Amino acid sequence: MLMRGTEGEPVADPRRLPKLEVFMHGVPRPDLSLSAKEGVLTELPVLPRTIDAATTAVYIQSVVSGEKPAPTPLVQQSECIRRALAAWSSTALSEMSA
């Protein structure tokens, strides 16, 4: 899976969905990939105002517990990863049984 990096590192941005390109065995899989959401942001997720470790931990716990919703771009990215892993697993099983 390829994703544009910021300063050399891929970043999961809770505000905007980046382009995610999935490849399997060196072959592009557009059916599993996601296009970037372009244009002006029309809404922003509710995020903590400060980014210290304690505040971030409390925020993450509130999302994990279901008290607060996860930012939509992060949900979409994790779903893309889940679909790619499922496809990879089914491919690997097919190859083992062949």
N, C-alpha and C positions, 0 to 999 in steps of 0.2 A: 504494500500500500504506500503510495507516494502522496506527500502533502507538502505544500510550500512552507519553508521554514522562516523564522524570524531570527536574524543574527545566527543562522546556522542550525537552529533547533526548531523542530515542529512544535507548534503551539495549538492547543485546543482552546479556541476563543469562545467564551460563553455568549458573546454578542453577535457573532457572525459566523456562518458556515463557510469553511474554506473548501476548495476543490480537493476531493479525495479520489485518487486514481488507483484502482485495484488491478493487479497483474497476477496471473497464475501460470507458473512454468514459463515466464517471460512473455506471456500473451496478455494484451490488455483485455480487461473484462468490464466494458462500459455498463453492462447490466448490473454490476455490483458497485460501480463507482457513483460518486455524488458530484454534481456541479456546484460551483461556488454560488452563493447568493450575492448578487451584485446590487448596486444602487444604494440609495439612502436607507438607513435603518429607520423603520417606522415605529418600532418599539424596542425597548431595552429590557433585559431581564432585571429583576430586583436582586442586586448584589450588595454585599457589605460595602460600606463607605471606606473602611480601612482594610489594609491587606496584611496585617501582622498575623503571626502563626496562630495565636489563640482565637482571633476573630474568624480566621479562615477555617479552623477546625470546628468551631461551633456552627458555622454556616454549612459545611460539608455534612456534619451530623444531622442538621435539620433537613437537608435534602435527602439523605439516606433514610431517615426515619419517616419521610413522607410529609413532614410538617410544612415544607416549602417545596415548590416544584423545581425540578432541575431545569437549567436553561435549555431551551429548545435546540440550539445548535449542538450542544453537548449530547443530547439525547439522539439526535440524528447521526452524529459521528459514531457514537457507541453502537447504534443499530447497524450502521454500515460495516463496522468491524465484526459484529456478530454474524451478519449475513455472509461476509467473506470467509470467516472461520468455518461456518456451516458448509459452505461450498467447498472449501479446502478439505474438510473432513470427509465429505462424501467422495471427493476425487481420490483422496488417499485410500479410502476403503475399496473403491473400485480398482485401483492399481494393485492393491494387495491381493485381491481375489482373482486378478487376471493371470 
